[in-house]
Amino acid sequence: MITGSTDGKIMVRRCLVTFKPFRIFVVGIGFFSVCFLMTSLGGQFSAKRLGDSPFTIRTEETLILQSTWWSTVAFLGFTNKMLGGVESRGVLRKISDMLEVILKRMDSLSKLNNTSSTDARRLDELSSALNRFQPAGLVERIQAIAQNVSNMATRVEQILQNSMVQGRVVRDGTSSQCEIPRDPHFPECPGKVDWMRARWTSDPCYAFYGVDGSDCSFLVYLSEVEWFCPPLVWRNQSSPPTQYVVQPKAPKRQAAFRTDLSVLLDQVGAGKESLSFMKRRIRRLAQQWAAAANRLDAKLEQRWRDQKKILVHVGFLTEESGDVFSPKVLKGGPLGEMVQWADILTALHVLGHNLKISMSVKELQGFLGVPPGRGSCPLTGPLPFDLIYTDYHGMQQMKQHMGLSLKKHKCHIRVIDTFGTEPAYNHEEYATLHGYRTNWGYWNLNARQYMTMFPHTPDNSFMGFVSEELNETEKKSIQQNKVNNMAVVYGKEASMWKQGKDGFLQILHNYMEVHGTVYYETQRPPEVPAFVKNHGLLPQHELQQLLRKAKLFIGFGFPYEGPAPLEAIANGCIFLQPKFTPPHSSLNHEFFRGKPTSREVSSQHPYAEQYIGRPHVMTVDYNNSLEFDSAIREIMRTQVEPYLPYEYTCEGMLERVHAYIQHQDFCSLEPPFVPTNLSRPGSAGGSRVPGPLFVPLPNSTALGWASNVTAPAAWPPLSSLRLLVSQEGQSCVETCRSEGFICEPAHFRFINNKEALRRLEVQCDVVDSEVNHILPAFSVLRRECGLQREPLLFSCAGYSPKYRRLCPCRDFRRGQVALCRDCL
């Protein structure tokens, strides 16, 4: 092929240059393959000498495997040598012959008696792959050869592994003891074993627990680590399966109030602007937290409080969730979530609990004891915490890394949820079947495990946050220094000033000097009108000083339900906000679409409108110029004092969180409430005395629990129960509020019975038990009554235009809507 002519030399040189990079590549592949095969096979052989082996490999099998090995090495050496010279059809034919020799060795190996049918099938697949090799271009041929060598190494390794497994079975005498059980108490066992056979290598955690590919190891894992198969009788019963182990309870320790926050500040960490913001807030409010702790300690009369082991995992600030908040802290981004998390951490620390804080998935894995791998396996031991506070991002991360353990331990979890999650969205199957499924929710928790920023969803628990509280001297100073014609606009981002704001801003400008705190870098934002005095983004203490001077704090309608209006009201401002007609919800507004709630928001800040109200809060139609003008003039005439609801003080939050930690228990199963099992005090032998459980309350349309009937243990206690009936199309939230109460989902189980229907004089031709989030309820026209069959669907929020609902309302403490009068 090579000639003496100049043209021929050039052609050959070009050919060699063209294939040189690929030669290097394939030589590398060959070297890697040799190393891999030596590690996989040579190591196996060295470990399988008769003197060292845990079981015996027959000499015939050893010889054939060694023969296959040396044939493969020879093949690779020959291939590398070929690449150093000139290609020819004869060379390719020799490669093909070499592969044929290797294939024959593999066929001989597959015929040995201790080779399983599965191994034989795998070797047949390899044979088929080799037979499909046809001469083609050089590059394609070499690639095919390299792939086939890799495949052969994998197949031989699998054969050796299975041989080891079979030898272990023979050695242990467990071959007959590892048959897959057909136990009606464990119906999922055979299917789980099949899954393990196909997928046990998909996650390293299975090998961590001792799974090695044998049925015995599958059954041991599925019976002792997971709980899908029955315990194996031949296993050491002195170490029972992890799911059956009842861990001895550690001795209870008493929680003591703390006033030193230095340990907490160290735990929060550093490295992000969001964490720096939270630490600044903790330091600024440190004295108020200390004073509140002393007052609450005196109120509780130093009673015993259990110290809890608590993990706080702030999922939305982890890098794995994207953490879009930290970069915006100094650029006018939302701070409400960081305000709340800083206050939650401080409250838990001050209450004296044993606190761990996680700001990354790696820290989460370490605290929980997650086995190495991809999260398919349960935790390595019992849950090391009594409570876990996290958010929706954290829930997703725990699901990914805790595997089946999340379902087992989810009763310990509390989800910080700004806008609330209603029961219809929380129940996964029901949400999917009835159109309530969203990207959030569907966790099948007790709805009270979700904890909100404001008490807008009684189905959830109200966590809240705190605002800075003023002393009497500061309040007097503020009243003396208020500027009557000064307004501050609630809107830190320039985008909030766009579209439709000019009209009412001009009216406001006619009466007041307008100030803004809009973030900008170099130039004034063009969206902000020229008559607005923009201070730029202010540090918290400077913003406080600005609010202490201003008479009015005015909202644009967004953001919804933030902490700023409460801070403004606490500093003596009147808050003016727009009324939404119709109310905003997931049905008509993009912001709420996809959130797990059907709640209708009637204004920018419903809590301020409903729980504070005039004169501190005014809600008007901004599109009505006359109404807006009248509101501004009224504000200028009105004098108000700084006001802060007790539930948003440090003491109020400590009181609330203390009550939740000591009394809420979602891990103990609630026994079904059976009215006929109740007795009355003083009755002979505890026998039931005829009479109603629910009796009319004086000066009220509600029924209460009969005082002469022994009340089952419950929190809130049944002394707080107020039983009402809604109108058609009315939720229990509205029904209870209209009578000055609040809906209490914990009381649903006590009114979900025929006794409650009888005492309300409801006429029922039929009483059915169903799964529906509006039950218990009844239809007046149809004389049909329905009771709830699924406790997770007890819902204060549900309503139907065709049914009237039974509503379990309760009383509440002044300034503390989360707690009933007897809840402490």
CORFEN-V368081 format. One record per residue. N is the residue number from 1. RES is the residue in one letter. SS is DSSP state (hx for helix, st for strand, lp for the rest). BURIAL is I if it has 24 or more other C-alpha atoms within 12 Angstrom, else O. Layout:
{{N/RES/SS/BURIAL} {N/RES/SS/BURIAL}}
//
This chain:
{{1/M/lp/O} {2/I/lp/O} {3/T/lp/O} {4/G/lp/O} {5/S/lp/O} {6/T/hx/O} {7/D/hx/O} {8/G/hx/O} {9/K/hx/O} {10/I/hx/O} {11/M/hx/O} {12/V/hx/O} {13/R/hx/O} {14/R/hx/O} {15/C/hx/O} {16/L/hx/O} {17/V/hx/O} {18/T/hx/O} {19/F/hx/O} {20/K/hx/O} {21/P/hx/O} {22/F/hx/O} {23/R/hx/I} {24/I/hx/O} {25/F/hx/O} {26/V/hx/I} {27/V/hx/I} {28/G/hx/O} {29/I/hx/I} {30/G/hx/I} {31/F/hx/I} {32/F/hx/O} {33/S/hx/I} {34/V/hx/I} {35/C/hx/O} {36/F/hx/I} {37/L/hx/I} {38/M/hx/I} {39/T/hx/O} {40/S/hx/I} {41/L/hx/I} {42/G/hx/I} {43/G/hx/O} {44/Q/hx/I} {45/F/hx/I} {46/S/hx/O} {47/A/lp/O} {48/K/lp/I} {49/R/lp/O} {50/L/lp/O} {51/G/lp/O} {52/D/lp/O} {53/S/lp/O} {54/P/lp/O} {55/F/lp/O} {56/T/lp/I} {57/I/lp/I} {58/R/lp/O} {59/T/hx/O} {60/E/hx/O} {61/E/hx/I} {62/T/hx/I} {63/L/hx/O} {64/I/hx/I} {65/L/hx/I} {66/Q/hx/I} {67/S/hx/I} {68/T/hx/I} {69/W/hx/I} {70/W/hx/O} {71/S/hx/I} {72/T/hx/I} {73/V/hx/I} {74/A/hx/O} {75/F/hx/I} {76/L/hx/I} {77/G/hx/I} {78/F/hx/I} {79/T/hx/I} {80/N/hx/I} {81/K/hx/O} {82/M/hx/I} {83/L/hx/I} {84/G/lp/O} {85/G/lp/O} {86/V/lp/O} {87/E/lp/I} {88/S/lp/O} {89/R/hx/O} {90/G/hx/O} {91/V/hx/I} {92/L/hx/I} {93/R/hx/O} {94/K/hx/O} {95/I/hx/I} {96/S/hx/I} {97/D/hx/O} {98/M/hx/I} {99/L/hx/I} {100/E/hx/I} {101/V/hx/I} {102/I/hx/I} {103/L/hx/I} {104/K/hx/I} {105/R/hx/I} {106/M/hx/I} {107/D/hx/I} {108/S/hx/I} {109/L/hx/I} {110/S/hx/I} {111/K/lp/O} {112/L/lp/I} {113/N/lp/O} {114/N/lp/I} {115/T/lp/I} {116/S/lp/O} {117/S/hx/O} {118/T/hx/O} {119/D/hx/I} {120/A/hx/I} {121/R/hx/O} {122/R/hx/I} {123/L/hx/I} {124/D/hx/I} {125/E/hx/O} {126/L/hx/I} {127/S/hx/I} {128/S/hx/O} {129/A/hx/O} {130/L/hx/I} {131/N/hx/O} {132/R/lp/O} {133/F/lp/I} {134/Q/lp/O} {135/P/lp/I} {136/A/lp/O} {137/G/lp/O} {138/L/hx/I} {139/V/hx/O} {140/E/hx/O} {141/R/hx/I} {142/I/hx/I} {143/Q/hx/I} {144/A/hx/I} {145/I/hx/I} {146/A/hx/I} {147/Q/hx/O} {148/N/hx/I} {149/V/hx/I} {150/S/hx/I} {151/N/hx/I} {152/M/hx/I} {153/A/hx/I} {154/T/hx/I} {155/R/hx/I} {156/V/hx/I} {157/E/hx/I} {158/Q/hx/I} {159/I/hx/I} {160/L/hx/I} {161/Q/hx/I} {162/N/hx/I} {163/S/hx/I} {164/M/hx/I} {165/V/hx/I} {166/Q/hx/I} {167/G/hx/I} {168/R/hx/I} {169/V/hx/I} {170/V/hx/O} {171/R/hx/O} {172/D/hx/O} {173/G/lp/O} {174/T/lp/I} {175/S/lp/O} {176/S/hx/O} {177/Q/hx/O} {178/C/hx/I} {179/E/lp/O} {180/I/lp/I} {181/P/lp/I} {182/R/lp/O} {183/D/lp/O} {184/P/hx/O} {185/H/hx/O} {186/F/hx/O} {187/P/lp/O} {188/E/lp/O} {189/C/hx/I} {190/P/hx/I} {191/G/hx/O} {192/K/hx/I} {193/V/hx/I} {194/D/hx/O} {195/W/hx/O} {196/M/hx/I} {197/R/hx/O} {198/A/hx/O} {199/R/hx/O} {200/W/hx/I} {201/T/hx/O} {202/S/hx/O} {203/D/lp/O} {204/P/hx/O} {205/C/hx/I} {206/Y/hx/I} {207/A/hx/I} {208/F/hx/I} {209/Y/lp/I} {210/G/lp/O} {211/V/lp/I} {212/D/lp/I} {213/G/lp/I} {214/S/lp/I} {215/D/hx/I} {216/C/hx/I} {217/S/hx/I} {218/F/hx/I} {219/L/hx/I} {220/V/hx/I} {221/Y/hx/I} {222/L/hx/I} {223/S/hx/I} {224/E/hx/I} {225/V/lp/I} {226/E/lp/I} {227/W/lp/I} {228/F/lp/I} {229/C/lp/I} {230/P/lp/I} {231/P/lp/I} {232/L/lp/I} {233/V/lp/O} {234/W/lp/O} {235/R/lp/O} {236/N/lp/O} {237/Q/lp/O} {238/S/lp/O} {239/S/lp/O} {240/P/lp/O} {241/P/lp/I} {242/T/hx/I} {243/Q/hx/I} {244/Y/hx/O} {245/V/lp/O} {246/V/lp/O} {247/Q/lp/O} {248/P/lp/O} {249/K/lp/O} {250/A/lp/O} {251/P/lp/O} {252/K/lp/O} {253/R/lp/O} {254/Q/st/O} {255/A/lp/I} {256/A/lp/I} {257/F/lp/I} {258/R/lp/I} {259/T/lp/I} {260/D/lp/I} {261/L/lp/I} {262/S/hx/O} {263/V/hx/O} {264/L/hx/I} {265/L/hx/I} {266/D/hx/O} {267/Q/hx/I} {268/V/hx/I} {269/G/lp/O} {270/A/lp/O} {271/G/lp/O} {272/K/lp/O} {273/E/hx/I} {274/S/hx/I} {275/L/hx/I} {276/S/hx/I} {277/F/hx/I} {278/M/hx/I} {279/K/hx/I} {280/R/hx/I} {281/R/hx/I} {282/I/hx/I} {283/R/hx/I} {284/R/hx/O} {285/L/lp/I} {286/A/hx/I} {287/Q/hx/O} {288/Q/hx/I} {289/W/hx/I} {290/A/hx/I} {291/A/hx/O} {292/A/hx/I} {293/A/hx/I} {294/N/hx/I} {295/R/hx/O} {296/L/hx/I} {297/D/hx/I} {298/A/hx/O} {299/K/hx/O} {300/L/lp/O} {301/E/lp/O} {302/Q/lp/O} {303/R/lp/O} {304/W/lp/O} {305/R/lp/I} {306/D/st/I} {307/Q/lp/I} {308/K/lp/I} {309/K/st/I} {310/I/st/I} {311/L/st/I} {312/V/st/I} {313/H/st/I} {314/V/lp/I} {315/G/hx/I} {316/F/hx/I} {317/L/hx/I} {318/T/lp/I} {319/E/hx/I} {320/E/hx/O} {321/S/hx/O} {322/G/lp/O} {323/D/lp/O} {324/V/lp/O} {325/F/lp/I} {326/S/hx/I} {327/P/hx/O} {328/K/hx/O} {329/V/hx/I} {330/L/hx/I} {331/K/hx/I} {332/G/lp/I} {333/G/lp/I} {334/P/lp/I} {335/L/lp/I} {336/G/hx/I} {337/E/hx/I} {338/M/hx/I} {339/V/hx/I} {340/Q/hx/I} {341/W/hx/I} {342/A/hx/I} {343/D/hx/I} {344/I/hx/I} {345/L/hx/I} {346/T/hx/I} {347/A/hx/I} {348/L/hx/I} {349/H/hx/I} {350/V/hx/I} {351/L/lp/I} {352/G/lp/I} {353/H/lp/I} {354/N/st/I} {355/L/st/I} {356/K/st/I} {357/I/st/I} {358/S/st/I} {359/M/lp/I} {360/S/lp/I} {361/V/hx/I} {362/K/hx/O} {363/E/hx/I} {364/L/hx/I} {365/Q/hx/I} {366/G/hx/I} {367/F/hx/I} {368/L/hx/I} {369/G/lp/I} {370/V/lp/I} {371/P/lp/I} {372/P/lp/I} {373/G/lp/I} {374/R/lp/O} {375/G/lp/I} {376/S/lp/I} {377/C/lp/I} {378/P/lp/I} {379/L/lp/I} {380/T/lp/I} {381/G/lp/I} {382/P/lp/I} {383/L/lp/I} {384/P/lp/I} {385/F/lp/I} {386/D/lp/I} {387/L/st/I} {388/I/st/I} {389/Y/st/I} {390/T/st/I} {391/D/lp/I} {392/Y/hx/I} {393/H/hx/I} {394/G/hx/I} {395/M/hx/I} {396/Q/hx/I} {397/Q/hx/I} {398/M/hx/I} {399/K/hx/I} {400/Q/hx/I} {401/H/hx/I} {402/M/hx/I} {403/G/lp/I} {404/L/lp/I} {405/S/hx/I} {406/L/hx/I} {407/K/hx/O} {408/K/hx/O} {409/H/hx/I} {410/K/hx/I} {411/C/hx/I} {412/H/hx/I} {413/I/st/I} {414/R/st/I} {415/V/st/I} {416/I/st/I} {417/D/lp/I} {418/T/lp/I} {419/F/lp/I} {420/G/lp/I} {421/T/lp/I} {422/E/lp/I} {423/P/hx/I} {424/A/hx/I} {425/Y/hx/I} {426/N/hx/I} {427/H/lp/I} {428/E/hx/I} {429/E/hx/O} {430/Y/hx/I} {431/A/hx/I} {432/T/hx/O} {433/L/hx/O} {434/H/hx/O} {435/G/lp/O} {436/Y/lp/I} {437/R/lp/I} {438/T/lp/I} {439/N/lp/O} {440/W/lp/I} {441/G/lp/I} {442/Y/lp/I} {443/W/lp/I} {444/N/lp/I} {445/L/lp/I} {446/N/lp/I} {447/A/hx/I} {448/R/hx/I} {449/Q/hx/I} {450/Y/st/I} {451/M/st/I} {452/T/st/I} {453/M/lp/I} {454/F/lp/I} {455/P/lp/I} {456/H/lp/I} {457/T/lp/I} {458/P/lp/I} {459/D/lp/I} {460/N/lp/I} {461/S/st/I} {462/F/st/I} {463/M/lp/I} {464/G/lp/I} {465/F/lp/I} {466/V/lp/I} {467/S/lp/I} {468/E/lp/I} {469/E/lp/I} {470/L/lp/I} {471/N/lp/O} {472/E/hx/O} {473/T/hx/O} {474/E/hx/O} {475/K/hx/I} {476/K/hx/O} {477/S/hx/O} {478/I/hx/I} {479/Q/hx/I} {480/Q/hx/O} {481/N/hx/O} {482/K/lp/I} {483/V/lp/I} {484/N/lp/I} {485/N/lp/I} {486/M/st/I} {487/A/st/I} {488/V/st/I} {489/V/st/I} {490/Y/st/I} {491/G/lp/I} {492/K/lp/I} {493/E/lp/I} {494/A/hx/I} {495/S/hx/O} {496/M/hx/I} {497/W/hx/I} {498/K/lp/O} {499/Q/lp/O} {500/G/lp/O} {501/K/lp/I} {502/D/hx/O} {503/G/hx/O} {504/F/hx/I} {505/L/hx/I} {506/Q/hx/O} {507/I/hx/I} {508/L/hx/I} {509/H/hx/I} {510/N/hx/O} {511/Y/hx/I} {512/M/lp/I} {513/E/st/I} {514/V/st/I} {515/H/st/I} {516/G/st/I} {517/T/lp/I} {518/V/lp/I} {519/Y/lp/I} {520/Y/lp/I} {521/E/lp/O} {522/T/lp/O} {523/Q/lp/O} {524/R/lp/O} {525/P/lp/I} {526/P/lp/O} {527/E/lp/I} {528/V/lp/I} {529/P/lp/I} {530/A/lp/O} {531/F/lp/O} {532/V/lp/I} {533/K/st/O} {534/N/st/I} {535/H/lp/O} {536/G/lp/I} {537/L/lp/I} {538/L/lp/O} {539/P/lp/O} {540/Q/hx/I} {541/H/hx/O} {542/E/hx/O} {543/L/hx/I} {544/Q/hx/I} {545/Q/hx/O} {546/L/hx/I} {547/L/hx/I} {548/R/hx/I} {549/K/hx/I} {550/A/lp/I} {551/K/lp/I} {552/L/st/I} {553/F/st/I} {554/I/st/I} {555/G/st/I} {556/F/lp/I} {557/G/lp/I} {558/F/lp/I} {559/P/lp/I} {560/Y/lp/I} {561/E/lp/I} {562/G/lp/I} {563/P/lp/I} {564/A/hx/I} {565/P/hx/I} {566/L/hx/I} {567/E/hx/I} {568/A/hx/I} {569/I/hx/I} {570/A/hx/I} {571/N/lp/I} {572/G/lp/I} {573/C/lp/I} {574/I/st/I} {575/F/st/I} {576/L/st/I} {577/Q/st/I} {578/P/st/I} {579/K/st/I} {580/F/st/I} {581/T/st/O} {582/P/st/O} {583/P/st/O} {584/H/st/I} {585/S/lp/I} {586/S/lp/O} {587/L/lp/O} {588/N/lp/O} {589/H/lp/O} {590/E/lp/O} {591/F/lp/O} {592/F/lp/I} {593/R/lp/O} {594/G/lp/O} {595/K/lp/I} {596/P/lp/I} {597/T/lp/I} {598/S/lp/I} {599/R/lp/I} {600/E/lp/I} {601/V/st/I} {602/S/st/I} {603/S/st/I} {604/Q/lp/I} {605/H/lp/I} {606/P/hx/I} {607/Y/hx/I} {608/A/hx/I} {609/E/hx/I} {610/Q/hx/I} {611/Y/hx/I} {612/I/hx/I} {613/G/lp/O} {614/R/lp/I} {615/P/lp/I} {616/H/lp/I} {617/V/st/I} {618/M/st/I} {619/T/st/I} {620/V/st/I} {621/D/lp/I} {622/Y/lp/I} {623/N/lp/O} {624/N/lp/O} {625/S/hx/O} {626/L/hx/O} {627/E/hx/O} {628/F/hx/I} {629/D/hx/I} {630/S/hx/O} {631/A/hx/I} {632/I/hx/I} {633/R/hx/O} {634/E/hx/O} {635/I/hx/I} {636/M/hx/I} {637/R/hx/O} {638/T/lp/O} {639/Q/lp/O} {640/V/lp/I} {641/E/lp/I} {642/P/lp/I} {643/Y/lp/I} {644/L/lp/I} {645/P/lp/I} {646/Y/hx/I} {647/E/hx/I} {648/Y/hx/I} {649/T/lp/I} {650/C/hx/I} {651/E/hx/I} {652/G/hx/I} {653/M/hx/I} {654/L/hx/I} {655/E/hx/I} {656/R/hx/I} {657/V/hx/I} {658/H/hx/I} {659/A/hx/I} {660/Y/hx/I} {661/I/hx/I} {662/Q/hx/I} {663/H/hx/O} {664/Q/lp/I} {665/D/lp/I} {666/F/lp/I} {667/C/lp/O} {668/S/lp/O} {669/L/lp/O} {670/E/lp/O} {671/P/lp/O} {672/P/lp/O} {673/F/lp/O} {674/V/lp/O} {675/P/hx/I} {676/T/hx/O} {677/N/hx/O} {678/L/lp/I} {679/S/lp/I} {680/R/lp/I} {681/P/lp/O} {682/G/lp/O} {683/S/lp/O} {684/A/hx/O} {685/G/hx/O} {686/G/hx/O} {687/S/lp/O} {688/R/lp/O} {689/V/lp/O} {690/P/lp/O} {691/G/lp/O} {692/P/lp/I} {693/L/lp/I} {694/F/st/I} {695/V/st/I} {696/P/st/O} {697/L/lp/O} {698/P/lp/O} {699/N/lp/O} {700/S/lp/O} {701/T/lp/O} {702/A/lp/I} {703/L/st/I} {704/G/st/I} {705/W/st/I} {706/A/lp/I} {707/S/lp/O} {708/N/lp/O} {709/V/lp/I} {710/T/lp/I} {711/A/lp/I} {712/P/lp/I} {713/A/lp/O} {714/A/lp/I} {715/W/lp/I} {716/P/lp/I} {717/P/lp/I} {718/L/hx/I} {719/S/hx/I} {720/S/hx/I} {721/L/st/I} {722/R/st/I} {723/L/st/I} {724/L/st/I} {725/V/st/I} {726/S/lp/I} {727/Q/lp/I} {728/E/lp/I} {729/G/lp/O} {730/Q/lp/I} {731/S/lp/I} {732/C/hx/I} {733/V/hx/I} {734/E/hx/I} {735/T/hx/I} {736/C/hx/I} {737/R/hx/I} {738/S/hx/O} {739/E/lp/I} {740/G/lp/I} {741/F/lp/I} {742/I/st/I} {743/C/st/I} {744/E/lp/I} {745/P/hx/I} {746/A/hx/I} {747/H/hx/I} {748/F/hx/I} {749/R/hx/I} {750/F/hx/I} {751/I/hx/I} {752/N/lp/I} {753/N/lp/I} {754/K/hx/I} {755/E/hx/I} {756/A/hx/I} {757/L/hx/I} {758/R/hx/O} {759/R/hx/I} {760/L/lp/I} {761/E/lp/O} {762/V/lp/I} {763/Q/lp/O} {764/C/lp/O} {765/D/lp/O} {766/V/st/O} {767/V/st/I} {768/D/st/O} {769/S/st/O} {770/E/st/O} {771/V/lp/I} {772/N/lp/I} {773/H/lp/I} {774/I/lp/I} {775/L/lp/I} {776/P/lp/I} {777/A/st/I} {778/F/st/I} {779/S/st/I} {780/V/lp/I} {781/L/lp/O} {782/R/lp/O} {783/R/lp/O} {784/E/st/I} {785/C/st/I} {786/G/st/I} {787/L/st/I} {788/Q/st/I} {789/R/lp/O} {790/E/lp/I} {791/P/hx/I} {792/L/hx/I} {793/L/hx/I} {794/F/lp/I} {795/S/lp/I} {796/C/lp/I} {797/A/lp/I} {798/G/lp/I} {799/Y/lp/I} {800/S/lp/O} {801/P/lp/O} {802/K/lp/O} {803/Y/lp/I} {804/R/st/I} {805/R/st/I} {806/L/st/I} {807/C/st/I} {808/P/st/I} {809/C/st/I} {810/R/st/I} {811/D/lp/I} {812/F/lp/I} {813/R/st/O} {814/R/lp/O} {815/G/lp/I} {816/Q/st/I} {817/V/lp/I} {818/A/lp/I} {819/L/lp/I} {820/C/lp/I} {821/R/lp/O} {822/D/lp/O} {823/C/lp/I} {824/L/lp/I}}
//
